[in-house]
Amino acid sequence: MINKERMLAEFFELVKIKCSTRDERQVADVLKDRLAVLGMEVTEDNTGEKIGGNCGNVIAYTEGTVQGAPTIMLSAHMDCVEPCGGIEPQLKDGIITSVGDTILGADDKAGIAAILEALRIINENDIVHGPIQVLFTVSEEGGLNGAKNMDPSLLKADFGYALDSSGEPGEIIIMAPGQNSITAVVHGKKAHAGIAPEDGINSIVVAGKCLAEMNYGRIDFETTANIGIISGGNATNIVPDRVEVRCEARSRNMEKLESQTNHMKETFEGVAKKNGARAEVIVKKSYSPYVLPEDAPVVTLAVKAAQSIDLIPEITATGGGSDANYFNNYGVPTAVLGIGMNKVHTADEYIKEVDLYNSAELVIALIKTAGTMKK
């Protein structure tokens, strides 16, 4: 049903637009124009001002052509990781990649392209549908900041779909973890490393002892933890008196998330004290987990839509966060959909041409199926 030539050309056009986190202005203006041409009411919120960016979230809405159907939200993010400038996409043997050493940008331009093409097909073929809300967010790659800082009252949907996962079209993610960020500053005692090292307390060594007693990596099937950044010290001839360790904990279970976070905090504090040092630990909640029941309308509709176009629905969970974590927290049940992007955040990123088209077909099926439902 989709216009493959048009969709491929638009995807190529979109990935060529540089869209660094907090610098999405150029792509946002293009998308606002195209949504307006499709007859949608288009607005931009003030999230950019809140996060120090040059652009806010783009929000569009259109009334349905049938009465009583639920409002569905279709979402994707506009920003990409670096390097996202000078991208030259190529199609070879059914695989779309970047020619050079940049990313491709299928994360998440493939989601955007699927939504735009689906909306065009709905308009061009006068397909009956319920109300539709489109949300293109900023700064997803920077920590879900677009979704985090938006006004939840702007969301009109009964439920939604975020097109932002590496699984093939048909994958429906209904569980995702919450995340806590943990920053530990270990304070030791400075001394001259050559003249009086015994007078110092090496904060880097103490931090290492803390990590040696800490559980991290894969904790269980729904819980992980990671030590991400260590920084400290000034010179090799100075016993360092300060080191900073930045970590995270994730779990789809809130009790496990709290338990793992407390374990890491208490390990830093206890081991540091035992070694004559002091650990200052700051814990910040990044986002909450979500779990959608398999019989929830957002899930059953996605399954039915996938089956209607001969895709095999696969209900699954993920270990990563997305804008959907916030949408669910705001009271809009939102599933994340696989769109076929692979090896994202690397110069080896690619997407199969067929998955690009299937993603658009799935969005059409979602809209059509939602139009047959009643709230």
N, C-alpha and C positions, 0 to 999 in steps of 0.2 A: 504493500500500500504506500510506503514512503517513497519519496523521490531520492534515490540513492546518490545520484550525481550531485544534486543540490546539497544534500546533507554532508557528503564528503568534502565538497568545496567549502562549506561553512565551517566545518571542523578544522580544516587546514587554515582558513582565515583566522579563526579564533586563537589557535595555538601560536600563531605568529605575533599576537599582540602581547607585549610584555606586561606582566601582571604580578609584580612582586607583592608580598604581603604589605599592607598599608599603602600600596601604590596601585590600586585597581581602577583609577579614574577612567583610563582610556577604554578598557573593556566594558566598564559599567555603562558608559555613554552609548556604546554600540548596542548593548543589550537593552537599554531603556528605549532606544529608538525602535528596535525590532519588536519589542513587546507592545509598544504603542501602535505600530502598524498592524499588529494582530488584533487590535481593538480592545486591549486591556487597559484598565486604569493603573497607571504606573506612578509610584512614589519612591523616594529615597529617604531613609531615616538619618538620624544624626549620629550614628555609631562612629563614623569616621572622626568626628570631633572628640569623642570620648577616648578613643584609642590612639590619637595622634596620627591618623591616616588622612588621605586626601579624598576619601569616598565612603559612603555609607552602604548599608544593605539595600539592595534593589528589591522592591516588593510590588507585585502586580496582581490584579484581581479581575475576574470576569464572572458575571452572573451566569447561571445555568440556563439551558433551554428547556429543562424539564423541572417540574415542581417537586419539592420534597426530597430531592436527592442530597446526600451528604456533600459537604465541601471538602475537597481533597487539596492537599498542599504538595507541590513538586519543588524539590530543593536541590541546589548544587552550590559549590563555592567558586568564587571568581579568582582567587589568588592561587599562585603556584610556588613551589619551592625554587630555589636558585640551582643552576642558572636557567632563567626562563626568558632571557632576551636573545634575539637572533635565532629563534628556532626555525629550522627548515624541515618540515615533515616530508616523508616520502612513503609511497605505497609500493611494496614489492612482494609478490607472491602471496597476496592476501593479508600482509602484515604491515601495519603503519608504525614507523619509527621516526626518530630524528636523524637527519643526515650527519650532523656534527656531534660535538661533545656536550650538548645541552640535554636537559630533560625533553620529553615529548610534550607534556602538558595534558595528556589524557585525564590526569588527575587535576582538575575535574572538568576540563573542557568537554570531555566526552559526555558527561552528565548534562552539561548546558546544551550541547548540540542536540541531544536526544529530546530534551524538553521542548526546544524551539521547533524542531521538525515535527514533533507530535502535535503541537498546537497549530501549526500550519495545516496539517492534514485534517485536523478536526474542523478548522474553518473552511478549507477548500471543499470538503465533502459534506458540509452541513450535518455533521454527526451530532446527534443529541447528547447532551452532557449536563452534569450538575455544575455547581459553582466550582471554580478552580482558582487557587491561589498559588502564585509562583514566588519563590524566595531565593534570590541569589546573594549569598553572604560574602562578606569580606573577612580577611584575616583568619581563615580556618586553620591554615598551616602555622599561624603564629600562636596557636593555643586556643582555638575555637572562639576567638575574641569577638567575631561578628555576631554569632549566636548568643554569646555570653552577655553582651552589652546592649542587645536590642530590647525594645519595649515589648514584653510578651503580649500586651493588649492588641498589638498589631496583627497577631495571628488569628485568622478567622476560621481556620480549618477544623473539621471534626477529627481528621487524622491525616497523616502525610507520609511521604516517601523521600528519603535523601538518596540521590543517585551518586554514591561515593564509596564504592568498594571494588576490590580486585576480583571478586568471584564472577563467573559468567552470568549473563542475564538469566534470571530464574532463581538465583540465590537471594534469599530473604533473611536478613539478619535481625533477630528479635531479642538478642541479649548482648549487652556491651558493658564493660567495667566502668566503675568510677575510678578516679585517680586523686591521690594526694601528692603534693610536692613537698619534699623534706629537705631543708637546708640546715646542715650542721656546721658550726664554726668551732673548731677545737683550738682552745687557747692554751699555749704552753708557756715557756719562759725563754727569752732571748739570752744568748751568751756567745762569746767568741769561740768558734769551732776549733781553732788551733791552740789557743792559750788556755781556755777554761771550759771545755765542753761539758764537764761534770756539773757546772753551775747552771746549765740550761735544761729545759724540758722540751724535747723535739716534738712539736705539734704534728709534724708529718708522720713520724714513727707512731705516735699515739693514735692518729687517725687510722693508720694501717692495722694496728692491733684491734681497733673497733671493728673494722671491716672483716678481719679474720674471724671474729666471733659472731658475725651477722649472717642471717639467712637471706639470700637474694636469688634472683633468677626465677625459675619455675617453682613456685611454692606448692601449688596444686593445680587442678584442672581449670580453675577460674581465678587464680591469684598469681600475680607476678610482682617482682621488685627489681629495681635496677640502680646501680651506682653509676651516675652519668658523667659528672665533672668533678675534678679535684684541682684546686688551685691554692698556692701558698708558697712561702719562702721568698727571700730576696737575693741571697748569694750563697755560694758553697761554703764560705768561711763564717757564716752566721747560723747558729742553731735557731731554726725558725720557731717563732712564738705564735704563729697563726696559720691555720689552713682551713679552707672552706670546701666542704663536700656536698654536692647537690645530687639528690636521689629522688626516686619516685616509688610509690606503691600503687598497685591496681588490683581490683577484684570486682567481680560481678555480685559479690555478697558483701553487704555493708559491715557485718560483724567481722568478717575476715579482713576487710580493708582496715578497719580500726585496729584489729589485733596485730596485723603486720606493721602498720604504722607505729603503734606503740612499741613493738619489739625493736624497731630500728631506732626510735628515739631513746628508749631506755638503754639500749646497747651503747650508743654514743655516750650518753651521760654516765653510765656505770663504769665502763672501761676507762674513760677519760679520768674519772675521779680516782680509780684504782691506781692510775699511773701518775698521779700528782698534777694532772691537768684539769681543765674544765671545758665542757661542751655546752654550747648554746644552740638549741635545736628549735627551728621554726617550722611548723607544719601548716600548709595552706591547702584547703580543699580546691581542687581544680574543677572537677565536675562529678556529678552523681551517676551511678549505674542505672541501667534500665533493663527491665524484663517484660516482654509482651507475651500475654497468653496466646497459645496457638489458635484458640477459637475467637480471638479478638477480631473485629471487622477489618482492621488494617491488615491483618495477616491473611484472613480467609479471602479477602478481595484480591490480594496479590497472588495467592495460589490459583484462584479461579482465572485471573487475567493471564498468568503465565501458561496455564493449560490451554486457554483458548487460542493461543498462537503456537501451540505444540512445543513450548519450552517445558523442561522438567523442573518443577519447583523444588528447591532445597532449603529447608528451614534450618538455620544454623546460628552459631554464636561467634563473637569476635573478641579479641583481646585488645582492640584499639578503640579509641574514642572518636567521636565525630560530632557534628552539629546536632545530630539526632539526640545525643545525651541531654542537651539543653531543651530541645523541643519537647521531649518526653517529660522533662521536669516542669515545663510550662503548662503541661496538661494537654498537649496535642500528641497522641500516640503516633510515633513515627518509626517506621522500619527503614533500615538501610538496604539498598538494592545493589547487587553486583552488576557492574557494567563492563567487565572484561579487561580493565586496565591491569597491566602486569609490570613488575619490577619498577614500581613508582619510586620517585625521589632519586632516580639514578639516570645516567646517560643511556642505559640499556632499556629504558621504559618503552613499552609497546602495547598496542591493542590490535586485535584481529578486526579486519574490516567487517566481517559478519557480525561480530559482537557490537560494533558501533550501530549497525542497522537494527539488530535485534533489540537493543536498548530502546530505540525510538518506537519500535513496534510494541514493546512492552508498555511504554508510557501511554500509547494510544489505547491499548487494551485496558489499562487501569482506568483511564478516563471513561471509556465506553462502559466498562463493568460498573463503575461507581454510578453512572447515570441510570442504571437499572435498579439501584438500591433505594431504600427508604431509610430515613434517619430513625 
